[in-house]
Amino acid sequence: MSFMNNRQHQLFEFEKAKVEVNSFKVEGGTAEHHLMVHVTDSRLPFVEQLEALFEAYDTVLERMPKGTSSVFKRYFLSDAANQANILQGMASEGSDCAISIVQQAPLNGTKVALWCYLIEGVAGKMLSDGMYEVSHGAYRDLWSTGNLNGAANSEYQTRLLLSDYVLKLNEQGLKLADNCVRTWFFVQDIDRNYSGVVKARNEVFKTQDLTSDTHFIASTGIGGGNPQVESLVLMDALAIDGLMDGQMHYLYARTHLNPTYEYGVSFERGTYIDFGDRRKVYISGTASINNKGEILYEGDIRKQTARMMENVEMLLKEADCSYGDVDQMVVYLRDPADYQVVKEIYEQRFPALPKVFVNAFVCRPGWLIEMECMATKKTTHPFFANF
């Protein structure tokens, strides 16, 4: 593989699917890859769409360098209640990684899309507590996916999810405040249920020394369903073992955004981690907001998209990165009717980046669009172990 500035973009097109690939590698270091797999024939029934997706993924994986393996996959489904069991049955032989399944319909009209994160030359295994462990150098990545329960409401469900996750981390010798890098909360009927998620998260975080005086965790809280109707909240999370003091930093972009606690929520706008040979950036779900916490350009999808992109750009800039360092993007649209307009904007500005557009309500009704992304940049930090 030929890399320019430590990065390579590839597009693989097949009869019924296509795969966007973004690869990052430093000399003598571990290579990382992000794939977005899209079905291109929306007329196919679900099983045939899955077959096309799996075939495209398998073909691209065979072309990757030897020793490349998946560590995390997120499937975006149009109807999880009817599709998740079929997916799990068909993917059972190739599901040896952390698996996330969320109902957020792909906006190209198909029934399924896949975001996959792969690393070369790593050892991964499923732990007894359900977390997937990936060891690389001095570090362990612990992916916790598909967490849900059937408690009475979204507040109680979130409280149980976080309390259980804290216990899992403690059993691994880790702490929520020190080791959790990223969370995702997918909330059914988010206009009604998000307030319960916020209340529970705020209260549990206080018990874990996560406050406005310390720091929070990069996160996306977004509309999304799951196969179990009684479960209102689905949580995924990533923690990293082996981090030292001063290795993890938090992003604010105060010229454009305000601290989230000012409007009653508790997450960081973004986080970056310095490893010996690279900087990894995790940008939270970001919308069209100003530094007073106000929604900008209500009702105007073009202007909201532009402001959202600007906000993300400022967060990346604070981490000494740019859109040229971005690995992948997930774009959430409240109204599917806005898809063609937004897709054209993204294709003009980011034609080579792996990205997926899905239908998901943002946590405030006035927000029409939200996006999240990850980025990686070559750096040198002699005090920290390489990735």
Rosetta blueprint (number, residue, H / E / L):
1 M L
2 S L
3 F L
4 M E
5 N L
6 N L
7 R E
8 Q E
9 H E
10 Q E
11 L E
12 F E
13 E E
14 F L
15 E L
16 K L
17 A E
18 K E
19 V E
20 E E
21 V E
22 N E
23 S E
24 F E
25 K L
26 V L
27 E L
28 G L
29 G L
30 T L
31 A L
32 E E
33 H E
34 H E
35 L E
36 M E
37 V E
38 H E
39 V E
40 T L
41 D L
42 S L
43 R L
44 L L
45 P L
46 F H
47 V H
48 E H
49 Q H
50 L H
51 E H
52 A H
53 L H
54 F H
55 E H
56 A H
57 Y H
58 D H
59 T H
60 V H
61 L H
62 E H
63 R H
64 M L
65 P L
66 K L
67 G L
68 T E
69 S E
70 S E
71 V E
72 F E
73 K E
74 R E
75 Y E
76 F E
77 L E
78 S L
79 D L
80 A H
81 A H
82 N H
83 Q H
84 A H
85 N H
86 I H
87 L H
88 Q H
89 G H
90 M H
91 A H
92 S H
93 E H
94 G H
95 S L
96 D L
97 C L
98 A E
99 I E
100 S E
101 I E
102 V E
103 Q E
104 Q L
105 A L
106 P E
107 L L
108 N L
109 G L
110 T L
111 K L
112 V E
113 A E
114 L E
115 W E
116 C E
117 Y E
118 L E
119 I E
120 E E
121 G L
122 V L
123 A E
124 G E
125 K E
126 M E
127 L L
128 S L
129 D L
130 G L
131 M L
132 Y E
133 E E
134 V E
135 S E
136 H E
137 G L
138 A L
139 Y E
140 R E
141 D E
142 L E
143 W E
144 S E
145 T E
146 G E
147 N E
148 L L
149 N L
150 G L
151 A L
152 A L
153 N L
154 S H
155 E H
156 Y H
157 Q H
158 T H
159 R H
160 L H
161 L H
162 L H
163 S H
164 D H
165 Y H
166 V H
167 L H
168 K H
169 L H
170 N H
171 E H
172 Q L
173 G L
174 L L
175 K L
176 L H
177 A H
178 D H
179 N H
180 C E
181 V E
182 R E
183 T E
184 W E
185 F E
186 F E
187 V E
188 Q L
189 D L
190 I H
191 D H
192 R H
193 N H
194 Y H
195 S H
196 G H
197 V H
198 V H
199 K H
200 A H
201 R H
202 N H
203 E H
204 V H
205 F H
206 K H
207 T H
208 Q L
209 D L
210 L L
211 T L
212 S L
213 D L
214 T L
215 H L
216 F L
217 I L
218 A E
219 S E
220 T E
221 G E
222 I E
223 G E
224 G L
225 G E
226 N L
227 P L
228 Q L
229 V L
230 E L
231 S L
232 L L
233 V E
234 L E
235 M E
236 D E
237 A E
238 L E
239 A E
240 I E
241 D E
242 G L
243 L L
244 M L
245 D L
246 G L
247 Q L
248 M E
249 H E
250 Y E
251 L E
252 Y L
253 A L
254 R L
255 T L
256 H L
257 L L
258 N L
259 P L
260 T H
261 Y H
262 E H
263 Y H
264 G L
265 V L
266 S L
267 F L
268 E E
269 R L
270 G E
271 T E
272 Y E
273 I E
274 D E
275 F L
276 G L
277 D L
278 R E
279 R E
280 K E
281 V E
282 Y E
283 I E
284 S E
285 G E
286 T E
287 A L
288 S L
289 I E
290 N L
291 N L
292 K L
293 G L
294 E L
295 I E
296 L L
297 Y L
298 E L
299 G L
300 D L
301 I H
302 R H
303 K H
304 Q H
305 T H
306 A H
307 R H
308 M H
309 M H
310 E H
311 N H
312 V H
313 E H
314 M H
315 L H
316 L H
317 K H
318 E H
319 A L
320 D L
321 C L
322 S L
323 Y H
324 G H
325 D H
326 V E
327 D E
328 Q E
329 M E
330 V E
331 V E
332 Y E
333 L E
334 R L
335 D L
336 P H
337 A H
338 D H
339 Y H
340 Q H
341 V H
342 V H
343 K H
344 E H
345 I H
346 Y H
347 E H
348 Q H
349 R H
350 F L
351 P L
352 A L
353 L L
354 P L
355 K E
356 V E
357 F E
358 V E
359 N E
360 A L
361 F L
362 V L
363 C L
364 R L
365 P L
366 G L
367 W L
368 L L
369 I E
370 E E
371 M E
372 E E
373 C E
374 M E
375 A E
376 T E
377 K E
378 K E
379 T L
380 T L
381 H L
382 P L
383 F L
384 F L
385 A L
386 N L
387 F L
